[in-house]
Amino acid sequence: MSEEKDQKGFLKKFGKWAPIIGGAWIILNIVLPLALLRVPAVQKLLVAIGDKLPFDIPGIG
């Protein structure tokens, strides 16, 4: 019975922050990198870095 109360207390305590933290995680780890890859300057930088590597990475030009 007390374990059930602990779970409800945990959900009640962090319930309002969970969507905010989850949304921020999605934006920082998925949306932002994909948006940066569409910027031409970032694409040129990645190509320049890829050309300087001393080894070949399969799938990269």
CYANA upper distance limits for C-alpha pairs under 8 A (distance plus 0.5 A):
  1 MET  CA      5 LYS  CA      7.08
  2 SER  CA      6 ASP  CA      6.72
  3 GLU  CA      7 GLN  CA      6.89
  4 GLU  CA      8 LYS  CA      6.89
  5 LYS  CA      9 GLY  CA      6.57
  6 ASP  CA     10 PHE  CA      6.63
  7 GLN  CA     11 LEU  CA      6.69
  8 LYS  CA     12 LYS  CA      6.43
  9 GLY  CA     13 LYS  CA      6.42
 10 PHE  CA     14 PHE  CA      6.64
 10 PHE  CA     15 GLY  CA      8.29
 11 LEU  CA     15 GLY  CA      5.49
 12 LYS  CA     16 LYS  CA      8.18
 14 PHE  CA     18 ALA  CA      6.59
 15 GLY  CA     19 PRO  CA      8.26
 16 LYS  CA     20 ILE  CA      8.10
 17 TRP  CA     21 ILE  CA      6.59
 18 ALA  CA     22 GLY  CA      6.40
 19 PRO  CA     23 GLY  CA      6.35
 20 ILE  CA     24 ALA  CA      6.62
 21 ILE  CA     25 TRP  CA      6.65
 22 GLY  CA     26 ILE  CA      6.79
 23 GLY  CA     27 ILE  CA      6.69
 24 ALA  CA     28 LEU  CA      6.55
 25 TRP  CA     29 ASN  CA      6.40
 25 TRP  CA     30 ILE  CA      8.49
 26 ILE  CA     30 ILE  CA      5.93
 26 ILE  CA     31 VAL  CA      7.14
 27 ILE  CA     31 VAL  CA      5.24
 27 ILE  CA     32 LEU  CA      6.36
 28 LEU  CA     32 LEU  CA      5.96
 28 LEU  CA     33 PRO  CA      7.98
 29 ASN  CA     33 PRO  CA      7.13
 30 ILE  CA     34 LEU  CA      6.85
 31 VAL  CA     35 ALA  CA      6.57
 32 LEU  CA     36 LEU  CA      6.63
 33 PRO  CA     37 LEU  CA      6.78
 34 LEU  CA     38 ARG  CA      7.36
 35 ALA  CA     39 VAL  CA      7.66
 36 LEU  CA     42 VAL  CA      7.08
 37 LEU  CA     42 VAL  CA      6.79
 37 LEU  CA     43 GLN  CA      6.70
 38 ARG  CA     42 VAL  CA      8.14
 38 ARG  CA     43 GLN  CA      7.77
 39 VAL  CA     43 GLN  CA      6.92
 40 PRO  CA     44 LYS  CA      6.72
 41 ALA  CA     45 LEU  CA      6.71
 42 VAL  CA     46 LEU  CA      6.68
 43 GLN  CA     47 VAL  CA      6.75
 44 LYS  CA     48 ALA  CA      6.64
 45 LEU  CA     49 ILE  CA      6.66
 46 LEU  CA     50 GLY  CA      6.51
 47 VAL  CA     51 ASP  CA      6.66
 48 ALA  CA     52 LYS  CA      6.99
 49 ILE  CA     53 LEU  CA      7.18
 50 GLY  CA     60 ILE  CA      8.24
 56 ASP  CA     60 ILE  CA      8.39
